[in-house]
Amino acid sequence: MMRLNSKNALFIVLIVALVLRLGAVIFSKGYMANDDHFETVRIASEGMQHGLLDENDHLIWRSDKPHQIGRSPLYVLSLYAVMKALTWTGIERPDPMMYFIRFIHALFSLVTVWLGFWYIRKTTGSIRWAAIGGLILAAFYLMPYISVRNLVEVVSSNFLIPCLYLAWLGVEKKDSRFLVLSGMLGGLAWMIRFNTGLAVVPIPLAIWYLTHRFRAAGYFCLGAAIILIFSGTLDYIYLGGFGRSTINIFKSFWYVVDSPPLPHPVWLYALVILGVFIPPFSLFFIGSIFNRSVIGKHLIIFSSAALFFVAHSLIAHKEERFMLPILPILIILGVIGLHHWLSGPVRYRFLRKAFKYSAIPAVVLNIIILPLFTFNYAHKGMVEPFVYLSKQDDITGIVIDRLERRRFLPVDYANLDEPVYTKLDRWDQLAKLPEEEPISDGANYFVIFSDDIHEVHVDSLETVFGPLERVFHSPPSLMDRILHFLNPRYNHLNESWVYKSIGSTD
């Protein structure tokens, strides 16, 4: 039997992580949430199709004015640069571009797995527990799926983990270079997702507490200050004002506090975290973190996760995905907490037995649902009709029927040089459409989104545009079906059809 050591254990962990993420790269298309596409990929993609900058050489961000944008341009510009490079290789459609973009994100996420393994290995002295932690980071049911997403919450966490690791290493080795670099990575995590800054704020305080030296904390702050200047300069170039996005995010913060669009109780995130890690196992996994020894030895990463969690819990506006930046930290801390608890004196044997019986079903359930997430083509029916249209060369106009439910549309997947489409939102709009919308007068393609009555939509369209024939149908993905079944009011089935005017059939 192969003897487990740091090298082969890490190799196995990284291979598992890579294989699962490659599966997600190939099969987990689409987008998880609206921000996963419309505030990231869509901006870059439309920049490729219609131009990135306006007449003042400022960034075009959908309908927002440059001085209103509350996000750093960094991530969008990075996506744009990747897309631009891909066009030089002959890849011009968004759909194949996204395979490469997901692949880059997958490789980037391996850094979190790698550093998580080494942090657990060096702080616990156990290869076995490092391998356990690495495998959870690699194969926890959410990790491969979110690792290839374009959510800024996820991307920022890939900077946050190296930031925390280097901060710890700088304290351990008393090396200012690690602390400066840690501050720079923390600044980049903040640039990608401003809220992740809440996880960065306590780091210099923890460094000072552990070293009793203001200078050590100052080195971290120096690195962060370099990135703050870089961020402000980027805003000045692309948004027309130094630090513009930071100012705007603080303005929007007060709006969220005063009248939150999605208000939830203070305990929501506690339930989310316990639910994500599969109860009752999660009670032991998360509960083991709150040990004085664990907190004291891992103050840097604990304080980072704690402030982030507490601050978000106190803000009324809550969305479950907001917890994603600290998900890897919680996994690392949970593994360390379990190691400390199970390696310590045998107390309360019934609790250890209860933990054992909770861990087995948690592992089994994780294995069952891991493929569902890893190969989840989210919003498949929203994306596929536009992918189909991107392959057609005879489009004169497109009518998009979203009468049942108004929704965001990833039309950039159609790769149109001009936005030759009309959105149909109301039944009474249909009869007036040819008169009010010049594009629809010459429309030859029709995209219909419907959960179960698409034939009614076809009949209505034919009364205005004449006979149509179906040329494409996208059923919902398995996960879309499951989510729709669980909550049909808020989770669209996302089934879609593409019809073509018979008069324009070749």
Helices and strands as residue ranges (DSSP letters): H 6-27, H 34-37, H 41-50, G 66-68, H 74-87, H 94-124, H 127-139, H 143-147, H 152-173, H 176-192, G 194-196, H 197-200, H 202-211, H 214-239, H 244-258, H 268-276, H 281-287, H 292-297, H 299-314, G 320-326, H 327-343, H 349-374, H 380-390, E 398-401, G 411-414, E 421-424, H 427-430, H 433-436, H 438-441, E 445-449, H 454-465, E 468-474, H 478-486, E 496-501, G 502-504
